[in-house]
Amino acid sequence: MSMDDNRWIEKVLQGDQAAYESLVCTYQARLVAFLWNLLGCGEDARDAAQEVFIQAYIKLGQFDRSRSFKNWLFAIAYNRGVDLLRKKRSFRRFWQRESASGDPLAVEEAAGAIEDSPFWRPVLRKITPQERSVLALKYNEDCGAGEIADTLGCSESTVRVHLLNARRKLKKELHAAGFAARGKKPNSEEVT
């Protein structure tokens, strides 16, 4: 844990509630980006980040200072994000069941609205939440396998498997979309 994090945590625990703002400022943008990668929606990510910071503040007294505050915070965010994804899946199934009991046109419209949302983008549907989280921590937060494993509560080998699977799926989807290995579309003209 960084010395600054430790200093701010100590101040918060001593009753300086304003000191928590420094921790929020340090991690807010990165946490929102992580949750955006996990959830696929900026508004959901911002809302979830606020909830994570509130939960972390409430449980700060339980934080083990021998661990990384960043990892602890991102673990809370990961768990909150997975909970939100479960709720969205449950809501989607509920909405489709309710719509199916009525007007068939409503079923088609409801399904189309859900499928067209940024959350259900085709590539994200191919990558599991765990895989998205591993990618976000690896490439956005520059975390190693051990740090990711600690954050997500799994083994390093599981992290490596998620990373390998995510890369394979992304490569397959990019190839199917007509992108070459270097990120260029075949037969596309160069923009000058």
N, C-alpha and C positions, 0 to 999 in steps of 0.2 A: 504494500500500500504506500502511496506517496506520502511524504511528510505533510504536504498541504492538506490532503484528505484527513489524515490523522488529527491535525490541528483543528480543522473545522468540526470534525466529529466530536472531539473533546469539548469544544465550545458549545456545541448544540446540547450535548449531554449535561453540561453545567447550567443549562437554562437559557443560553443565548439563541433564541429561535431565529434571529436574523442571520446567524452564521450558516444556517441550512441553505440560504439563498446562494452562497458561494458554491456549495456542492451541486446545486441545481444548475447554476450557470456553467459549471465545468462539464457536466455530463448531458445536459438537455438535448443539444443538437444531435449528439452521437446516439443517444437513446431513442430519439424520435426516428432517426435514420434506420436504426436496427429494427424497431417495431414496424416501420414502413416496409422494410424488406420482408418481414415476417407476415404482416397482415395484408400488404398490397394496397393499402389505402391511407393517404396522408391524414385525413380527418380522424380515422380510427387510431392511427399511430399517435397523433397528438393527444387524443383523449386518454389512450392507454398509458402514455408517458406520465400524464398528470396523476393518474391513479397509482402508478408505480412509485412516483416520488412521495405521494401521501403515505402509501403503505411502508416505504422505506423509512420515512420519518417516524411513523408510529412504532416501528420495530427496531429502530436504531439502537436502543438499549440492549437488544439481543444479538447485535452484530459482533462476530468474533473478529477482533482487531488483528489477529494473526493472519487473517485472510485479506485478499484484495477487496476494497470497497467497490471498485468498478465491477469485478466479477460477481460480487454479491448483488449489486444493483441490476446487472444484466440478467442474472438468474431470476430475479423477481420479474423482470420485464418478459423474459422468455415464458415463464409460467403463466403470466397474465395474458400474453399473446396467444398461447395455446388454448387457454380457457375461452378467449374470445372467438377463436376459430371453431371450437366445438359448438359454441352457442350459435354461430352463423350457420353451421351445417344443420343443427337441430331446427333452427328457424326456417331454413330453406325446405327441409323435409315437411315441417308443419304447414308452411305456406302452400306447398304443392298438394298436400293431402286435403287441406281446406278448399283450395281452388278446384280440385278434382271433384269434390262433392257438389259443385255448382255448375256454372257456365263453362263449357269446354273452351270457349274463346278466352276466358279469364285465365285458365291454366296456361295456355300458350303465351299470353301476354306476361304473366307473372314469371314464367320460366325464362322468357326472352330478356326481361328486365334484369333478372339476376345474372344471367349469362353474359350480358353486355357490360356489367359493372366492372371497374378496374380490378376488383378482388378476384374475379374469375377469368382473368386474362389467360389465354391458352398456355403459355409457358409456365405460369405459376401453378396451373392445375396439374402439370406434370411433375412438379417438384414438391416434396413433402415439406411441412413446416420445419421439421428438424433440419432438412437439407438447406432450406433458405436461411435458417439461423446460423448454421455452420458457415455458409458462404459469407453472410454478412459479418460475422465475427472475424473470419479469416481475412477478408479483403477490405472491409470498411474499418475494422478496429485493429487490424494487424496482429491478431492473437495467434499464438501457436496452438498446437493440438492439445497440450496439457492445460492451457488456460481455457480453451473452449470446453474441454471435458469437465473442468471444474465448474464453469459457468452453467453448463447444461445438465450437470449431474450424471454423466455417463463416462465410459472408458475412452482412452485415447484411440483405441482401435475402432470404436464405434464412430468417433469423430472422423477418422480417416475414411471409413466406409461411406458415411454420409457425404463427405466431400467428393469422393470418387464417383458415387452415384449421381450427385448433382451435376458434376462436370460432364459426365456421359450424357445425361438427359439434356443439358443445355446444348451440348455439341450436336446431338441428334436433332433437336428442335431448330437450331440455327441452320443446320444442313438441309432440313426439310423446307425451311423458309427460303432456301436458295443462297445462303451465305456460305462463302468459302471458309476454309480454316483460318484465314487471316482476317476475317470479318468483312470481306468485300463480297458483293453480289457478283456472281459470274456474269460476264458480258455487260457489265455496267460501265458507263462512261465515267471517267475521272472528272471531278469537279475542280476547276482551277480558280 
